[in-house]
Amino acid sequence: MPPSIPAVLEAARMEDLRTRLDAFDIVHCHGEFFHAALLGERRRHSLTTIHWRVDELDREIFFQTFPDLPVAAISGAQEAMLPAANRAGVVHHGIAEDRYALADGAGGYLAFVGRMTDQKRPDRAIRVADAAGRPIRLAGTVDVGNPTYFEREVRPLLSDTATYVGPLGDAAKGELLGGAEALLFPIDWPEPFGLVMIEAMACGTPVVAWDRGSVREIVDEGVTGFVVSSEAEAVEAIARARALDRAGVRRRFEERFTARRMAADYLALYRKLLDR
């Protein structure tokens, strides 16, 4: 496929939106850049959700160009990086309550789920699991933006007790997370949300996560997991996480991170925008 095809399809989608703008009370875009110019005066009755960090140069230029574009942050950590003029509110992600089920974590292993990249740090997860004396299973895609990282930093650490199972669909991911004693989330960047944390919680699986980005908003300390700042702290937290009440982890997920709650929060934002 010619590399220009995605750009052409994006232009076609924007044209379709332009011809139907007046049919909508609110236009909610889960993307970046081009739609803001197309919306014109309708920007004040629009909402944009950005699913990436917002503190890089391209976003800085974007927000300076469109200070009247309302942006829904996916975490308080992300919102703190937005210009005040663009802040419309915070809506945490949610997933369907029945996507994953409470499981007993009887697999006897730890889990890592995420891209094989230096932002997600699967190498750190393997070292922590080894130091804790626990096997670990790692799932996720090899990062196309940094393909040598996996071969250089991860593959040499794989063994009988540290296995890479590749990318997984929802069903297989649920089985992996549900069988895990804990999910390791050893990120090394300001993650705006971290969906796998709530996917683990939906299975009743506690999370041991590094204190970066949105982690403190997502993990309820001592209830759904523990927030750490070093590999040594993570090793110690694993033993405590294994003792947490998995049904309590699932209950907190149901209270905070369902798709139903997310939809209600977005509806409240839509009403606020329409009242402007």
JOHU-V686257 format. One line per field, one symbol per residue. psi: psi as a letter, one per 40 degrees, with the letter a starting at -180 (. if undefined). burial: # if it has 24 or more other C-alpha atoms within 12 Angstrom, else .. A space follows every 10 residues. Layout:
BEGIN
psi = ???
burial = ???
END
This chain:
BEGIN
psi = hieedddddd ddddddddee deeidhhhhg aicddddddb eeddfihhhh fiieeidddd dddddgeehh hhieiddddd eiiddeheih hiiiihdedi ihiefeefii ihhiigiedd fddddddddd defhiihhii ihhdegdedd dddddeeiad egiheaiiid ddddddddei dihhgfifig hdcgdddddd ddeehihhii gibeddddhh hedeaihiei dddddddddd ddeihddddd ddddddfidd dddddddddd dddde.
burial = .......... ...#...... .....####. .#####.##. .######### #####...#. .##..#.### ########## ###..##### #####.#.## #####...## ########## ########## .#.####### ##......## ...#..##.. .###...... ..######## #######.## ########## ########## ########## ########.# #..##.#### ########## ####.####. .#..##..## ..#...
END
